[in-house]
């Protein structure tokens, strides 16, 4: 028995069929069937009920499935324990980030980190700030990088990088030639904007309410800043986004606010349970100290 056979068996159970497991593992269906046959021969038992395309477990299969999960979990924990006492980093880290850091800031940082530590796998989930913090709170992520400062019990929140929010309009819009605009000028504009969970939206709406009574209606909303910029480039009147997102499209004009609307990003993390997580947090903080958005 080898770990590939265990992983294949678990994949069939969780994906529901040999074909789905083969696709997920990147191997042929005959290879998957051979691995199952070897397992059944070694265990001396039929693991899948006949006539169910190897997706329905027998009683023996159910017992083996629980044991297979424990064996793979034991392997993972053992490798992590070895990594903790070795000089080489090993493991996986999941980051949940809002769209600006996730799409525009983290990629370059993480390429460098992986080059330094090829034994670490880093996965980035990109959404809005609210979703990123929810991922962290339910342990779907090891750390979050978001555009709002919202404390979570048991987690540290530290400033990461600074950001500036700007107005984007079409090249022929009357505001396109201005160097800056006041927040009050948003009142007369039909905006495309971010969804309600976005830190970008929360920050500029708070600033807007400080100069205008009431809230601003956003008839067209997107989950990512790039979509807002592209909507303006395609004919939407205006949008409020991060400068780093706005400057990616030459078909829009970027206009600063006066006074400027700035906000920091925050890194939120817990106990850093592995050396890989601890090292990535330290690396990102070092990069942030040497760079401003």
C-alpha positions, 0 to 999 in steps of 0.5 A: 500500500502506498499513499497514492493508493490512499489518496486515490481511494479517498478521491473516489469517495469524495468526488463520487466516481472513478472518472471524477477522481481521475480528473481531479488527480490528473491520471487516467481512469485505468490507473485509478481502477488499478490502484483500487484493485491493489488496495482491495487485494491487499486488504482482502475485501471489496471496498466499493459496492458493485454496480455503483461505479465505485462510488458507494462504499461497502461496510469494509470500505467505510471502515477503510475510508476512516482509516485512510483519512487518519493515515493521510492526516498522520503523514501530514502532521509528521511532515509538519513536525519534521519541518518545524525542526529542520532548516527547510520550510515545508507546509501550506498557507492559505491567505484570504484577501480583499481584491486590491491586495489579492489582485495587485499587491500580493502576487509579486510578493508571493512569487518572491516568497515561493522562490525562497521557500519552494517547499511551501504552498501558498493559496490565495482566496480573493474576495471582499474584506468581510469575506476574508475576515469570515474565512479567517474566523472559521479557520478557512485561512491562516491570515487575512489582508483586508481594507478595513480595521475590524478586530476579531477576538483572538486575532492580531490586526496590524497595518500592512500598506497604505492605499489611496482611493480615487475617482475614475471617469471616462476620458471625455467626462467633464471631470477628466481634466481636473486634478482633484475633486471634492467628495461632494461632487459624487452626489451628482454622479451615477456610480459603478462601485464595489459590493457592500462587503468591500473595504473600499466602499466602506471607507469612501462612503464614510468620508462621503457622509462626513460632507453630504447628508445621507448615503450614495446610491450605487446602482451597479456593483461588482466584487472586484475593483478591476470590474469597476474600472472596466465598467467605467471604460465601457461607458459607466459614468464614474467609480471610486477605486484604489489608485493601483487598480485605476491606473491599470486601464488607459481608457479611464481618467484618474482624479484624486480627491481633495482632501485625499481619501487614504486608508491602510490595509491590515494584516490579520492573523492568529497564533501562526501555528506552523513555521510556514505561516510564521515565516510568511507573516514576517516576510510580508511585514518586511516587504510592506515596511520597504514599500508603499502603494 
